[in-house]
Amino acid sequence: MTLGYILNKVNISREEVGFAICRSKYISLDDLVNPEDEVRIFPPLGGG
């Protein structure tokens, strides 16, 4: 399954995601994620 599919299943909008990490690598919405993988999702970063 893709990260985008997972976000849809847990009702997280894509606008709420700044970046995601899986297996110590940045992943995009179209990247595949295995069921046993841990995915860390972070909100967009702001600052100034």
C-alpha positions in Angstrom: 0.0 0.0 0.0 1.1 3.6 -0.5 1.5 6.3 2.0 -1.4 8.2 0.4 -3.6 5.2 0.9 -2.7 4.9 4.5 -3.4 8.6 5.1 -6.8 8.2 3.5 -7.5 5.2 5.8 -6.7 7.1 9.0 -8.4 10.3 7.8 -5.3 12.5 7.7 -5.5 15.1 4.9 -2.4 15.5 2.7 -2.2 19.2 3.6 -1.5 18.1 7.2 1.6 16.2 6.2 4.9 18.0 5.8 7.0 14.9 5.4 7.1 11.3 6.3 9.9 8.8 7.2 9.9 5.1 6.8 13.0 2.8 7.3 15.1 5.9 8.0 14.3 7.5 4.6 12.0 10.2 3.5 9.0 8.9 1.6 6.4 10.5 -0.7 2.7 9.8 -1.0 3.2 7.4 -3.9 5.9 5.3 -2.1 5.0 1.8 -1.1 4.9 0.8 2.6 4.9 -2.7 3.9 2.5 -3.7 6.7 5.3 -4.3 9.2 6.9 -0.9 8.5 6.8 2.0 11.0 5.9 5.3 9.3 6.5 8.6 11.0 4.4 11.5 9.8 5.3 15.1 10.6 3.3 18.2 10.1 4.5 21.1 7.9 7.2 23.1 9.5 6.9 26.8 10.0 9.0 29.5 11.3 10.5 32.7 10.4 
